[in-house]
Structure formats: C-alpha cells, structure tokens
Amino acid sequence: MYLIVGASGYLGRYCVKNVLQHTEEKVLATYCQRCKPTFFHPRVEWCPLDVCDAAALQSLSDRVDESTKIIYLAAFHHPDQVEEFPEKAWLINIVALAQAVHLFRRAGCFYYSSTDTVYGEGSKDRKFKEEDPCSPVNLYGKHKALAEHICLTKGLNVVRFPFIFGPSLVEGHPHFFDRIKADLEAGKPVEMFSDSYRSTLSFDQCAFYLVSLIERFGSCPEKIVNIAGDDVMSKYDAALALAEKYRLDSSPIQPVSVKQNTGIFKARRAASCTLDNHKLKQLLNLTEIHLTI
C-alpha cells in the first residue's frame, strides 16, 4: 500500500495517478479539509488529515506496516506566506514532519518531498549536485533543509524537485500553467522571467520518476536524489514550450527581467538554481530527461 500524505495537492494528485498507472498497489491518500477531492477510484481511499493533529497522525500510523510505501508531500510551501506566518509554517513543516517520521517508523520506505530551494543561489552554468552544501536564501528553504535533516537522520529518503510546470488535476484549483494557457488562448499578454533558470519538469514526470524509484528500490540506497531534467530553462522558455504544445500564438509572451522586478515577492528568491540529475539517471538507467508537457 502507498500512503501519500498531502495527496490532494498538485504533485500529490499526479503521484496518485502514477501509482495507479504503474503499480497494482492500493493508495491511502490524505487531504486537508479545504481541498476535498472529487476524484474516485476503487484502489484509492481518501482520508482527511490535519498533519498538525497529533491524535489524527497517531490513528493513521496504526495502518502503517512494513509493506507501506510513504510519500510525504505535506508542507506550508509558499515562501511569502512562510515569512508572513512563521509559527504556522514551523508547526506544519517541522513539528508535524518530525511527528510523522516518528509515528510512521514501521513503514517499508519513506520519501520526503523537498525542493531545489535548499541549495540557494546558483547559476545557469553550474548544476547543484546532491552532495553540495545547502545555503537557502529564505525561511521556506531553511525549513525544507531542516526537515531533510530530520528525515536523513532517521535513514529516510529525500527527493529534491525543480520548478514543476504542468496542468492541474486538482478540481477548482488551476495551476500557474493553466492560467498562462488561459491567457494565451484569450490573446492576453503574459510576462515571464527570461533571466532566471531552473531544471524544469512536469508534475507527471516528477511523480513518475518518484514512483519509479520506490518501485525499483523501496528504500533507495542513495538517500538524496535530485529529480530534474537535463534542460536549463527560464520561465519564459517554459511558456514558449506550452504555447508550442497547444499550438497557441506565442507573441503575447513577453520576456521580463527578475533583476528588474525585485518587488514582486516578499521573500527573497534565488535568481537561478539548476540541478544535476546524473544520480537519478544512473538509478533508473536513463540517458536523457527532457520536459514533456
């Protein structure tokens, strides 16, 4: 059985999709009350969960045994909101995670979903390897780095994701991708950063590679793995790929500079952060990984 904590989010829904497509396993999928899913499948059991509710976590842990494969996605993840509500973010990102790690200790494997933001400021030309030191530039990145340390101390697995770009499967909650697509379909101008670079993949690809690691290894011997593509892309590049995929006019997509728009975000962001994916390709016997929308 897969236990996916935070399955009602963007990546979570794709994890459910890929478990159903590529395994015969059942899925125990948790959701927060404000995001109750309307997707149903005979192998999926949806379970409401507030990860800060210790009693609820304890009750859920009774269903965990040595055959359980856990994907932990729950997080208070918007960097600006983490800065605005640091106590709430701490309870969700650190306290609840530590409690889950302790209570779910019988699981066959446990994969914690992290992010490229733990590395901090990078460049277009140098890709971060898993062994590189973490130097996050905002509180959210610091939370993720600390949560990683908690998991690694217990011998659990950490996967670090890049900028994820793709359509939402979450009913009533369009993703950034969907809003760009809708604007292009309406001929509206779309401003996208052209001087900030990431190792971009789709939600479906990220979920597929994660499920592939779990199915091949259970608890992977490589405790930290970057899940990322070969291509270094700006968000402007990603928007152009979207337009090409859906045969939309790309002329409304306007390149803008992140260096000239520093007031958009409250929390500091790394201008660029690209990931080395050689370890992932070695583990899954892959030669190339490119963004597929």
N, C-alpha and C positions, 0 to 999 in steps of 0.2 A: 504494500500500500504506500502511496505517496501522501504525505501531509504537506500541503502548500499553505504556509502562513502568509496571509496577505494576497490571496488568490484573486480578489476582486479588482485589483489594480491593473494597469495597462500590461505590465510584464507578466503578472500573475495569470491573467486570462490566457495569454499565449503559452504559459507553462502548462496550464490545464489542457489546452488544445494539443500540445506536443506529446504529453503523456498519453492522451487518448489515441493519438495517431500512431505512435511509435512503440507503445507497450500494451500489454494486456492488464496492467495494474488498475486497481481502483484508486480513486482520489478523494481524500478528505480535504476539502477546500474551505478555508476560513475567510470571512468577510466582516468588515465593520458595518454597523447598523445603517449608516447613511449610504452605503453602496451595495444594497442587497441585489444580487444578480437575478436576472430572469432567464439565464441560460440553464437548461437542464439536460442531463444525460444519465442513463442507468448506472454508469460507473462512477458518477460524481455525487458526493454528498456535501452539500453546503452547510457550513456551521458558523453561526455568528460568534465573533470573538473580539473582545477588547483586550489587547495584549497587556494593558496595564492592570487588568483584573487578575490578581494572583490566584483567586479561587477558580476562575474560569480556565486559566492555564493549567492548574493542578488537575482539574477534571479532564481536560484534553489529554494530559500526559498519561492518563490511565489507558488510553487507546494506543499508546506508542509501545512498540516492542522491537526486537532485534531485526525484524523484517521491514520496519518502517524507513522510508526514504524521505528526509525532510528538506524542503526548500523554504528558507526563511527570507521573506521579502518585506515584512512589515517595517515601516520607517516613517518618521516625520521628516520629509525629504526636501521641501522647498527651501533653498538656502536663505532667502529673505525672511521667511516665516520662522525659521530656526533662530535667526538673530532676534526677531521680534518676540518670540515666545520660548526663551531658552529653557525654562523649567519644564514646560510640557515636552519639548523636544528631548530633554535629558531623560525623562521618565520613559518615553517611547523608545528612543534609540539606544539607551544604555541599560537602564534598570530592567525594563521588560525583556530585553535581549538576554541579559545575564540570567534572569529567572528562567527563561525558556531553555537556555543552554543547560542549566542545572536539571530542570524537570524532564527534559527530553533526552537525558543522557543514555537511555537504553536503546535509542534508535540505531539502526544499522549504519546510517550515514546522515550527515547534517551539512548542508551547503548554505553559507551566508552570502547574501547578495550585497556586494559592495560596488564601488564606483571609481572611475579614474580620478575623481577629485581628491582622493587621498594623496596622490603624488604631488599636487601643487602645480606651480608654474613650469611649463615645459616649452617646447618649440616645435615647429613644423618638421625639423630635420632630425631630431633626436627622439626616439621612441623609448618610453619607460619600460624597463623590464621588471618582473615581479620582485627581484632582489633589490631594486633601487629603494633608497630611503623615502619614507613618507614625509611630505612637508606641505600639508594642506593650508590654503590661504583663507579659509573661512571656517566658522564654527561647525557647519554641517560636515565638512571634510574631516574636521577633528573628531567629531562624533563617530564617523564611519571608521576612521583609523583606530580609535579606541575599541569599538565594537569588534573589529577584526582581531585585535589583540586578545580580547576575551575568548573568541572562538578558537584562535590558533593555540592559545594556552591549553585548551581542552583537547587539542588534536583534531579539530574540526576543519572543514574545508571553506575556503573563501574564493569567490569568483568576482573579479572586477570588471564591470561593464563600461563601455564607452558611451558616447552620445547615441541614444537609441531613437530611431526615426521610423515611424510607420503608422498605419491606420489603427484606430482604437477598436477593440472588441467589447469595450465596456459601454453598456446601454446608457444613452443620455450623457455620456462624458467624452466628447471629442478630444482628440489629442492635438497638439501643435500641428502635426502633419495634416490632420483633417481640416483645420482652419485655413492652412495655406492652400490646400486643394480647393476648398470652397471659394476662397478669394480669387484664385486664378480662374476658376470656372465662371465667376462673375465679372472677370476682367478688372478686378481691383488691384491697385499697386501693393506689392509685398516687399518689404525691406528685410534683407538678410545680411548677416555679418559675413564679410568676404575675407577678413584677415584674422580669423580665429579658427584653429584647426583641431579636429578630433578624429579618432579612428571609428568611423560611423558604421553601425549595423542596424538592421531592422529588429523589431520586437520578436518576430517569428524566428529569425536566425539566432538571436541571443538565447531564446528559450530552447531551440533545437540543440544547440551546442551544449547547453547546461544539462538537458535530459540525456544527451549522448554520453557525457562524462559520467553521469550517475549510473546509467545502464551498463557502461563498459567496466567501471571500476568499483562501484559502490562508493566507499570512501577512497578518494583518489590519493595516490602516494604523493603527488605534487599538491601541497596544501594551499598554495595561492596560484590561481590561473587567470591571466588576462583573457577575457573573451572579447575579441576585437577583429576588425577587418584589416586587410593589407593596405587599403587606400586611406590616404590622409585627405580629409575633406573639410571644407568650410561649410557653414550652414547655407551659404549661397550655392555651393556645389550641390548640396543635398536637395535644395529646392529645384535646381535645374534638372536633377535626376527624376524628381517627382513629376515635373512638367513633361519630361520625355516619356516616362512610363505611361501617363494618361493622355498623351498627345494634346497637351494644352499649350497655349501660347505662353512662351517664357518671357516675352518682352516686359510684362508688368513686374518681374522680379528685379529689384534694384539693389545693387551691392552697397553696403554701408560699412563704415569702419567701427570696430568695437572700441578702438582707442579714442575715437571722437564722440562716443556715446557712453561715457563712463557713468552718467547719472541715471541710466535705465534701471540698474539694480541697486538695492540697498547693501547687500552683502557683496564683498569682493569676489570676483570670479577669475580663475586662471584664463588668460587670453588663449592659450593653446595647451593641449595635453593629448599626446598621441601614445598609443600602446604597442609594445612589441608582442606579437602573437605566436612566436615560434614554439613556445611550450604547448599551446593549445593544438597547433598543427601536428606536432610530434605525437601528442597523446591520442589524437583521433585520426592519424595517418592522412592528413590533408596537405595539399600542395599550395592551394590558393583559397583565399576567403575574400569575396567582394560583396559589397552592398547589393542586396536583392530586395527591391520594394514590392 
